[in-house]
Amino acid sequence: MSTKKTTTQPLLDVQNLKTYFYTDDGVLTAVDGVDFQVAPRQVFGLVGESGCGKSVTSLSLMRLVDTPGKIVDGQVLLQGENLLDKTPAEMTKVRGSQISMIFQQPKSSLNPVFTIGDQIVEVFKIHETISEKDARQQAVELLRRVGIPDPERKAQAYPHELSGGQAQRVMIAMALALKPRLLIADEPTTALDATIQAQILDLMQDLRDTTDTAVILITHDLGVIAELADRVAVMYAGKIVEEGDTTALFDKPLHPYTQGLMGSIPVLGDTKERLEVIPGNVPSLINLQPGCRFASRCGARVEHNLEICTQVEPDLIEFDAGHKVRCWLYQEHAGHTPPLKAFADKKDRK
């Protein structure tokens, strides 16, 4: 986990982001009022199950949501400029130069009919005034930097001639070509075997420590988050349900969903016969019921007999300095006292 110091002024400030999909069955609220900030040079983890809205959040930041999806509300402030106000032509200039993205399937993201070198050179041609010779030299240097062996020769290769790990390194090289302020890595190791995953994570650790680029790391793998992220947000059914410093969140997860995720991780030397399982299924994001989106799966709701959980949706509140949670276990409301008294006690002491 990084100990790199960050400034207080956010590089990225996401406010009330909402991205909906208009389907024949109804409106699917994929991202529904998401707020978070990323500081310069920070690694910010976004974690949750498949379908929770992580990837749609990343595509929304890049303005790459396709029909029938639509960003319906919110602001995405990159160094104070709202990306949602920019024209398509302006966003083309922003992508790559200020904000870049590494996608889940590296080989499918590369053009099969052009060499690796040509595709990296094209990045420079779109955004900079540069000679063909200088662009090719920089392309080779980028391949060398991300650990591609014999980069001069590999620059002449086509995507089908690369392994999965090499293709992912090429994608990282392309994303870093113009020294963006923010890099979004969407499940960067999902399609790779364990050995290659470790190599890619080592590469990302090195980039984190040697560049000024901030990273949003999107994954369902809590082990990756623990290793790389400075701060982490947990998503569930289109909402952030918990956010905090990575060490604090792993030491004391507050939301029952986060606790369930932690309990499902195998630990070497643990004597438990079986891992914990979160009961039930993720709710449909079409025609959602009122209340907390995790209520139907929450053992804590049953344990404390909390009727409010199925009636009113909780806010994302600050439980402790920098540690936020969206849960009625900690949050007061008219006629409701949080059963875990720590939050109420903290308020009384202020």
C-alpha positions as CSV (number, residue, x, y, z in Angstrom):
1,M,0.0,0.0,0.0
2,S,1.3,3.4,-1.0
3,T,2.4,5.9,1.6
4,K,2.8,8.7,-1.0
5,K,1.6,12.0,0.3
6,T,-1.2,13.8,-1.5
7,T,-2.4,17.4,-1.6
8,T,-5.8,18.5,-0.2
9,Q,-7.0,19.9,-3.6
10,P,-8.6,17.0,-5.5
11,L,-7.5,16.2,-9.0
12,L,-10.9,14.7,-9.7
13,D,-14.1,15.6,-8.0
14,V,-17.2,13.4,-8.9
15,Q,-20.5,14.9,-7.6
16,N,-23.9,13.2,-7.7
17,L,-23.0,11.2,-10.9
18,K,-26.1,9.4,-12.4
19,T,-25.9,7.2,-15.4
20,Y,-29.1,5.4,-16.4
21,F,-29.9,2.9,-19.2
22,Y,-33.3,3.2,-20.9
23,T,-34.4,-0.3,-21.7
24,D,-37.7,-1.9,-22.9
25,D,-38.2,-3.2,-19.3
26,G,-37.7,0.2,-17.7
27,V,-35.0,2.6,-16.5
28,L,-31.9,0.8,-15.1
29,T,-30.1,3.0,-12.6
30,A,-26.6,1.7,-13.1
31,V,-24.8,4.6,-11.3
32,D,-27.1,6.5,-9.0
33,G,-25.7,9.5,-7.2
34,V,-22.1,8.6,-6.8
35,D,-19.7,11.1,-5.1
36,F,-15.9,10.7,-4.6
37,Q,-12.7,12.6,-4.9
38,V,-9.2,11.5,-6.1
39,A,-6.2,13.5,-5.0
40,P,-3.1,14.1,-7.2
41,R,-0.8,11.0,-7.3
42,Q,-3.3,8.9,-5.3
43,V,-4.4,5.4,-6.1
44,F,-8.2,5.3,-5.5
45,G,-9.8,1.8,-5.4
46,L,-13.4,1.2,-6.6
47,V,-14.5,-2.3,-5.5
48,G,-17.6,-4.4,-5.7
49,E,-19.4,-7.3,-7.3
50,S,-19.9,-7.6,-11.0
51,G,-22.8,-5.5,-12.1
52,C,-22.5,-3.0,-9.2
53,G,-21.8,0.0,-11.5
54,K,-18.0,0.2,-11.3
55,S,-17.3,-0.1,-15.0
56,V,-20.2,2.2,-15.9
57,T,-18.8,4.7,-13.5
58,S,-15.4,4.6,-15.3
59,L,-17.0,4.9,-18.8
60,S,-19.1,7.9,-17.5
61,L,-15.9,9.6,-16.4
62,M,-14.5,9.1,-19.9
63,R,-17.8,10.1,-21.6
64,L,-17.9,6.8,-23.3
65,V,-21.4,5.6,-22.3
66,D,-23.3,4.3,-25.4
67,T,-27.0,4.3,-26.1
68,P,-29.3,3.3,-24.4
69,G,-27.2,4.6,-21.6
70,K,-27.1,8.3,-20.7
71,I,-25.4,10.4,-18.1
72,V,-28.5,12.2,-16.6
73,D,-27.0,14.2,-13.7
74,G,-23.9,15.2,-11.8
75,Q,-20.5,16.8,-12.4
76,V,-17.1,15.3,-13.2
77,L,-14.6,18.0,-12.3
78,L,-11.1,17.3,-13.6
79,Q,-8.8,20.0,-12.2
80,G,-11.9,22.1,-11.8
81,E,-13.3,21.7,-15.3
82,N,-16.6,19.8,-15.7
83,L,-16.0,17.1,-18.3
84,L,-19.8,16.7,-18.7
85,D,-19.9,20.2,-20.2
86,K,-17.4,19.5,-22.9
87,T,-18.2,18.9,-26.6
88,P,-17.3,15.6,-28.2
89,A,-14.3,17.3,-29.9
90,E,-13.1,18.7,-26.6
91,M,-13.4,15.3,-24.9
92,T,-11.3,13.7,-27.7
93,K,-8.5,16.1,-26.7
94,V,-8.9,15.3,-23.0
95,R,-8.8,11.5,-23.5
96,G,-5.3,10.4,-23.6
97,S,-3.7,13.7,-22.8
98,Q,-5.4,14.3,-19.4
99,I,-7.2,11.1,-18.6
100,S,-6.6,7.7,-19.9
101,M,-8.1,4.2,-19.5
102,I,-6.9,0.6,-19.5
103,F,-9.8,-1.7,-20.4
104,Q,-10.6,-5.2,-19.2
105,Q,-9.8,-7.1,-22.4
106,P,-6.5,-5.8,-23.7
107,K,-6.4,-7.8,-27.0
108,S,-9.9,-6.7,-28.0
109,S,-9.0,-3.1,-27.4
110,L,-6.1,-3.2,-29.9
111,N,-6.7,-2.9,-33.6
112,P,-5.8,-6.3,-35.2
113,V,-4.7,-4.8,-38.6
114,F,-2.0,-2.4,-37.3
115,T,1.3,-3.1,-35.6
116,I,1.8,-2.2,-31.9
117,G,4.2,0.5,-32.8
118,D,1.8,2.1,-35.3
119,Q,-1.0,2.2,-32.7
120,I,1.2,3.9,-30.1
121,V,2.5,6.3,-32.7
122,E,-1.1,7.2,-33.6
123,V,-1.6,8.4,-30.0
124,F,1.2,11.0,-30.4
125,K,-0.1,12.0,-33.9
126,I,-3.6,12.8,-32.6
127,H,-2.5,14.9,-29.7
128,E,1.0,16.3,-30.5
129,T,3.0,17.9,-33.3
130,I,5.8,15.4,-33.6
131,S,7.8,13.8,-36.4
132,E,7.3,10.1,-37.3
133,K,10.8,9.3,-36.3
134,D,10.5,10.9,-32.8
135,A,7.1,9.3,-32.3
136,R,8.5,5.8,-33.1
137,Q,11.4,6.3,-30.8
138,Q,9.0,7.3,-28.0
139,A,6.8,4.3,-28.7
140,V,9.8,1.9,-28.4
141,E,10.9,3.6,-25.2
142,L,7.4,3.3,-23.7
143,L,7.4,-0.5,-24.6
144,R,10.8,-0.8,-22.8
145,R,9.5,1.1,-19.8
146,V,6.5,-1.2,-19.3
147,G,8.8,-4.3,-19.5
148,I,8.2,-5.5,-23.1
149,P,11.3,-7.6,-24.0
150,D,13.1,-6.6,-27.3
151,P,10.8,-3.5,-27.7
152,E,12.2,-2.6,-31.1
153,R,11.1,-5.9,-32.5
154,K,7.8,-6.0,-30.6
155,A,6.9,-2.6,-32.0
156,Q,6.6,-4.4,-35.4
157,A,4.3,-7.1,-34.0
158,Y,0.6,-7.4,-34.5
159,P,-1.8,-7.9,-31.5
160,H,-2.4,-11.6,-32.2
161,E,1.4,-12.2,-31.8
162,L,1.3,-11.0,-28.2
163,S,0.5,-12.9,-25.0
164,G,-2.2,-11.6,-22.8
165,G,0.3,-10.1,-20.4
166,Q,2.2,-8.4,-23.2
167,A,-1.0,-7.0,-24.6
168,Q,-1.9,-5.5,-21.2
169,R,1.5,-3.9,-21.0
170,V,1.0,-2.4,-24.4
171,M,-2.3,-0.9,-23.3
172,I,-0.6,0.6,-20.2
173,A,2.1,2.0,-22.5
174,M,-0.5,3.6,-24.7
175,A,-2.4,5.0,-21.7
176,L,0.8,6.6,-20.3
177,A,2.1,7.9,-23.7
178,L,1.0,11.5,-23.1
179,K,1.6,11.5,-19.3
180,P,-2.0,11.9,-18.3
181,R,-2.9,13.3,-14.9
182,L,-5.4,10.5,-14.3
183,L,-5.3,6.8,-15.3
184,I,-8.4,4.6,-15.0
185,A,-7.5,0.9,-14.8
186,D,-10.7,-1.3,-15.2
187,E,-10.0,-4.8,-13.9
188,P,-6.4,-4.7,-15.3
189,T,-5.6,-8.3,-14.3
190,T,-8.9,-10.1,-14.7
191,A,-8.2,-12.0,-17.9
192,L,-4.6,-13.0,-16.9
193,D,-3.2,-16.0,-15.1
194,A,-1.8,-15.7,-11.6
195,T,1.9,-15.2,-12.6
196,I,1.1,-12.5,-15.2
197,Q,-1.3,-10.8,-12.8
198,A,1.5,-10.5,-10.3
199,Q,3.8,-9.0,-13.0
200,I,1.2,-6.4,-14.0
201,L,0.6,-5.5,-10.4
202,D,4.3,-5.0,-9.9
203,L,4.4,-2.8,-13.0
204,M,1.5,-0.7,-11.7
205,Q,3.2,-0.4,-8.3
206,D,6.3,0.9,-10.0
207,L,4.3,3.4,-12.1
208,R,2.5,4.6,-9.0
209,D,5.8,5.2,-7.2
210,T,7.6,6.8,-10.2
211,T,5.1,9.0,-11.9
212,D,2.8,11.9,-11.0
213,T,-0.3,10.1,-12.4
214,A,-3.2,9.4,-10.1
215,V,-5.0,6.1,-10.6
216,I,-8.6,4.9,-10.3
217,L,-8.2,1.1,-9.8
218,I,-11.5,-0.7,-10.5
219,T,-11.7,-4.3,-9.4
220,H,-13.7,-7.0,-7.5
221,D,-10.4,-8.3,-6.0
222,L,-9.9,-7.0,-2.5
223,G,-6.4,-8.4,-2.5
224,V,-5.4,-6.1,-5.3
225,I,-7.0,-3.1,-3.5
226,A,-5.1,-3.9,-0.3
227,E,-1.8,-4.1,-2.2
228,L,-2.1,-0.9,-4.3
229,A,-4.8,1.5,-3.1
230,D,-4.4,4.5,-0.8
231,R,-8.2,5.0,-0.5
232,V,-11.1,2.7,-1.4
233,A,-14.8,3.0,-2.1
234,V,-17.1,0.0,-2.0
235,M,-20.0,0.0,-4.5
236,Y,-23.3,-1.9,-4.3
237,A,-26.2,-1.7,-6.7
238,G,-25.1,1.7,-8.2
239,K,-24.3,3.3,-4.9
240,I,-21.2,3.8,-2.8
241,V,-21.9,2.2,0.5
242,E,-18.6,2.8,2.2
243,E,-15.4,4.8,1.6
244,G,-12.2,5.3,3.6
245,D,-8.5,5.0,3.9
246,T,-7.6,1.5,2.8
247,T,-6.0,0.5,6.1
248,A,-8.9,1.8,8.1
249,L,-11.5,0.2,5.9
250,F,-9.7,-3.2,6.0
251,D,-9.1,-3.0,9.8
252,K,-12.7,-2.0,10.6
253,P,-15.2,-2.4,7.8
254,L,-18.5,-0.8,8.8
255,H,-21.1,-1.7,6.2
256,P,-22.6,-5.2,6.4
257,Y,-21.9,-5.6,2.7
258,T,-18.2,-4.7,3.1
259,Q,-18.0,-7.0,6.1
260,G,-19.5,-9.8,3.9
261,L,-16.9,-9.2,1.2
262,M,-14.1,-9.3,3.8
263,G,-15.5,-12.5,5.2
264,S,-15.5,-14.2,1.8
265,I,-11.8,-13.8,1.3
266,P,-9.7,-17.0,2.0
267,V,-6.9,-16.3,4.6
268,L,-3.8,-18.5,4.8
269,G,-3.8,-20.3,8.1
270,D,-7.5,-19.6,8.9
271,T,-9.1,-22.6,10.6
272,K,-12.6,-21.8,9.5
273,E,-14.1,-24.8,7.6
274,R,-15.9,-22.6,5.1
275,L,-15.9,-19.0,4.0
276,E,-18.8,-16.6,4.7
277,V,-21.5,-16.2,2.0
278,I,-23.7,-13.2,1.5
279,P,-27.2,-14.6,1.2
280,G,-29.6,-13.7,-1.6
281,N,-29.0,-11.9,-4.9
282,V,-28.2,-8.3,-6.0
283,P,-31.5,-6.5,-6.6
284,S,-32.6,-5.6,-10.1
285,L,-31.6,-2.0,-10.8
286,I,-34.9,-1.5,-12.6
287,N,-37.9,-0.4,-10.5
288,L,-36.0,-0.5,-7.3
289,Q,-37.8,-0.9,-4.0
290,P,-37.6,1.9,-1.4
291,G,-35.0,1.8,1.4
292,C,-31.5,0.4,1.5
293,R,-30.5,-1.6,-1.5
294,F,-28.7,-4.2,0.6
295,A,-31.7,-4.6,3.0
296,S,-33.0,-7.9,1.6
297,R,-29.5,-9.6,2.1
298,C,-28.6,-7.9,5.4
299,G,-28.3,-10.1,8.5
300,A,-27.7,-7.0,10.7
301,R,-31.1,-5.6,9.7
302,V,-32.7,-8.8,10.9
303,E,-30.6,-9.0,14.0
304,H,-31.5,-5.4,15.1
305,N,-35.1,-5.6,13.8
306,L,-34.6,-2.4,11.7
307,E,-37.8,-1.6,9.8
308,I,-36.4,1.7,8.5
309,C,-34.0,-0.2,6.2
310,T,-36.9,-1.2,3.9
311,Q,-38.5,2.2,4.0
312,V,-35.9,5.0,3.7
313,E,-32.6,5.0,1.9
314,P,-29.7,6.0,4.2
315,D,-27.2,8.8,3.3
316,L,-23.5,8.4,2.9
317,I,-22.3,9.9,6.2
318,E,-18.9,10.4,7.8
319,F,-18.6,7.9,10.7
320,D,-15.1,8.8,11.6
321,A,-12.5,11.2,10.1
322,G,-12.4,10.3,6.4
323,H,-14.4,7.1,6.9
324,K,-17.9,7.2,5.4
325,V,-20.7,4.7,5.5
326,R,-24.3,4.4,4.1
327,C,-26.1,2.4,6.7
328,W,-28.9,2.8,9.4
329,L,-26.7,1.0,11.9
330,Y,-24.8,4.3,12.4
331,Q,-27.2,7.0,11.1
332,E,-29.9,8.8,13.0
333,H,-33.3,9.6,11.6
334,A,-36.7,10.8,12.9
335,G,-37.9,8.0,15.2
336,H,-34.7,6.0,14.6
337,T,-31.7,5.6,16.9
338,P,-28.7,3.8,15.4
339,P,-28.2,0.5,17.3
340,L,-24.5,0.8,17.1
341,K,-24.0,3.6,19.5
342,A,-20.5,4.6,18.5
343,F,-21.8,7.1,15.9
344,A,-24.3,8.7,18.4
345,D,-21.6,8.9,21.1
346,K,-19.2,10.6,18.7
347,K,-21.8,13.2,17.9
348,D,-22.4,13.9,21.6
349,R,-18.8,14.4,22.3
350,K,-18.4,17.1,19.5
